[in-house]
Amino acid sequence: MIHARGLTRKFAVKRETVDAVRGIDLDVEAGRLVAVLGPNGAGKSTTLRMLTTLLPPTSGTATVAGRDIVADPAGVRARIGYVGQKNGAGENFRVRDELVTQGRCYGLTRAEADRRADEVLDRLELRPLAARRPGTLSGGQRRRLDIALGLVHRPGLLFLDEPTTGLDPQSRADVWEHILRLRAEYGTTILLTTHYLEEADTMAERVVVIDHGRIIADGTAARLKNDLAGDQVTITVHDAADTARAVAVAGRIAAPDGVSAEGVTVRLRVPRADAALPEYLRALEAAGVKAVTAEISRPTLDDVFLALTGRTLREGEGAAA
Ligand SMILES: Nc1ncnc2c1ncn2[C@@H]1O[C@H](COP(=O)(O)OP(=O)(O)OP(=O)(O)O)[C@@H](O)[C@H]1O
């Protein structure tokens, strides 16, 4: 469905050049749900805008839904749906009329546009809101309308740029439920961007991590976590003297860069925490150090990002808020 090679995009800002995207290779098979994850400014939206022909690449090539993004942008647009970060619906029409108008923009006859509008109203459970004006909808309802607008012409491939950003948790869950249902019922291929780690982790079957305009990791969330981050063992001890000894003992169990300490807390990054914890506790006891608390945790995608870049994605999330 998507085959991109060496996509780059530069922007001239005053006298500077911003390398927003620095060489993206991406293949997405039909029927997949792929989340593109990365901090603010990583190049996610720019990549999406190139793939949807809204922005020409500086260099590189891509075919999307079987059409070349540079040679046949109209062919690409006819075959895809795109839901950008800003609301797609205007304020002049009622919800159903917005959908019909969108269908007409895609060249559907009036009768076809009517039929498709009704279909997407049902599919996204917007029927009770059909006569409302978009401005009166809640954030989550409005996002569902945006997605409906992207689906009127029944595309096989849907691009969603941060579909859940700014929504409350319940609306986010609701939008996700509809995205997953679309995929299950219609086999729609979906490429979406997000900076919500948990969403990428639990919802997408493939996560593409972008940083500074490059793909730095690509795979299932489970594989990325296993291969790149490892489990964590966390213990607390009584005092600073014990911390120093606990760190020294930890050096025998975890790699030197996998051990960190803060106050009376010592953390170890290990391949298998369930095996490492008892071993560590025994070694501590032999060294005369008593652990006050001990716990193990599985890695998150944030740990993956940290392992790859030395930074956390959550910092970016905070900056965005
Ligand atoms: N039209 C533009 N002109 C100049 N610079 C731009 C333009 N669009 C994007 N950029 C820059 O390109 C870089 C990548 O931006 P992009 O919007 O693709 O990031 P992003 O990963 O989507 O971030 P966010 O999560 O905040 O949407 C940023 O440094 C941004 O400032």
The ligand as a Gaussian input file, in Angstrom:
#p B3LYP/6-31G(d) Opt

LIG

0 1
 N        5.984000      24.694000       6.753000
 C        7.075000      24.614000       7.499000
 N        8.026000      25.568000       7.456000
 C        9.137000      25.491000       8.206000
 N        9.421000      24.471000       9.048000
 C        8.522000      23.494000       9.137000
 C        7.305000      23.497000       8.378000
 N        6.605000      22.378000       8.674000
 C        7.338000      21.701000       9.588000
 N        8.493000      22.369000       9.867000
 C        9.558000      21.936000      10.792000
 O        9.912000      20.611000      10.460000
 C       10.158000      19.839000      11.633000
 C        9.236000      18.628000      11.649000
 O        7.895000      19.079000      11.850000
 P        6.642000      18.086000      11.869000
 O        5.409000      18.928000      11.980000
 O        6.733000      17.144000      10.736000
 O        6.902000      17.299000      13.213000
 P        5.923000      16.332000      14.016000
 O        6.725000      15.150000      14.361000
 O        4.687000      16.105000      13.243000
 O        5.614000      17.169000      15.314000
 P        4.225000      17.329000      16.140000
 O        4.099000      16.107000      16.970000
 O        4.488000      18.539000      16.976000
 O        3.114000      17.520000      15.155000
 C        9.952000      20.785000      12.803000
 O       11.223000      21.301000      13.153000
 C        9.073000      21.866000      12.230000
 O        9.283000      23.093000      12.878000

